[in-house]
Amino acid sequence: MLIKELSRQTGASVRSLRYYEQKKLLSSRRLPNGYRDYDDTAVTIVKTIQFYLSLGLNTDEIADISDCPAFLQNKPLCPMAYKIYKDKLKKIDGQLLLMNKIRTRLRKKIKSFEKSEGDKIDDY
């Protein structure tokens, strides 16, 4: 199938598909006219890439786990995937902690403002 058809079937932009090829996550053969031709597994591969992107993995991390035996079933239980998942979760937990601290500070500032300004708030 041509790149536009793969794009249509997966919702991935043509630009994204070219990028996945550049990162060696997806492959195609070239037709005599130079067009990319993808086999039937390309749809599954692109949807798998999209799944891992939705988990917050970047394409380098996806490439690292693409050799896992169950990669295309979205169940990579190999040691590399486990490590990447753990590292990603640790990073997200740190971001959530920081965001919660910021939220608490903002709430205190808002409360302080509301307490000091009282009736003047309605004028804003």
N, C-alpha and C positions, 0 to 999 in steps of 0.2 A: 504494500500500500504506500501511497505517496505521503509526504510529510503533512500536507493539508488534511488528508483523511485521518491520519493519526491524531492530529490536533483536534479535529472535530469529534472523534470518538472518545478522547480522553479529557478534553477541556483545557489541555496544556497549550500554551502559545507555541507558534512555530519557533520563536526565539528561544523558548525554554527547551524545546526538543533539540535544537542545535547545541544548546549549552550542555544538555545531558550527554550528547554525543562527544562533545569536547572533553567532558569529564570522564569519559569511557564507561558511563552507566548504561548507555544505549548504543546500538550499532545498526548500521544500514549498509546496503550495498549500493553502488552507483549504477544507474541505468546508462545506456550508451549516450543519452542526451544530457547526462550529468545529474539528473534528478536522484534524490535519495529514495530507496525502496526498502521498506520495512517488512519483516515477516510477521506472522500472526502473533508471535509472543510479545511484540513491541507494546501492544495495548496493556498487557499484564505488567510488563516491566515499568511502563510509565505510571500506571496506577499504583504500583508498589512504591515507586519513588515519591509520588504525591502523598502516600500514606506516611512515609517516614519524614517527609518535610512537615506534615501536620503534627508530628510528634516533637518538632523543634530541631530535628537533626539537619545539618547542612550537607551539601553534596559530598564533601570530603568524608564525613562520617558515614554517609550512606555507602560510599565506595568501599570504606573499610569493612562494612558488614555484608557487602554484596556477594562474598564468597561463602557465607553461611549456608549450610545445607537447605534450610527452609526459608531462604530469603524471599522468594516469590509468594510464599504463603503468609507473609507478614508475621511469622513466628520464628525469628532468628534466635535460637537458643544457644548459639555458640558463645564461647568466652569473650570474644571481641564485642559482640552485641551487648552482652551483659555489662561489660565495663563502660561502654558508651552510654547505655541507659542509666547506669548508676551515676556517672559523671554529669549527665544532663540533668538528672533529678536533683543532684546536689547544687548545681548552678541555679536551677529554678527555685529551690528552697531558699537559697541566699537572696535571690531577687525578691521573693515574696516577703522575707523578713525585712528587707530594706523598704519595700513599698508599705508594709504595715507601720513601720516607724514613721515614714513620711506622712501617712494618713493620720496617725495619732497626733503628730505635730500640727498638721493643718486643722484638725478638729479643735485642738487647744487654741490656736490662733483665732479661729472663727468664733469660738465661744467667748474668748476674751474680748474680741471686737463687739460682739453682740451685747455683752454685759456692760461695756463702757459706753456704747452708742445708744442703747435702748431704743427709744422711739424714732431716732433719726434714720434707722435702717430702711424704713418705708420710703424715704425720700430718694433712695438709689434706684 
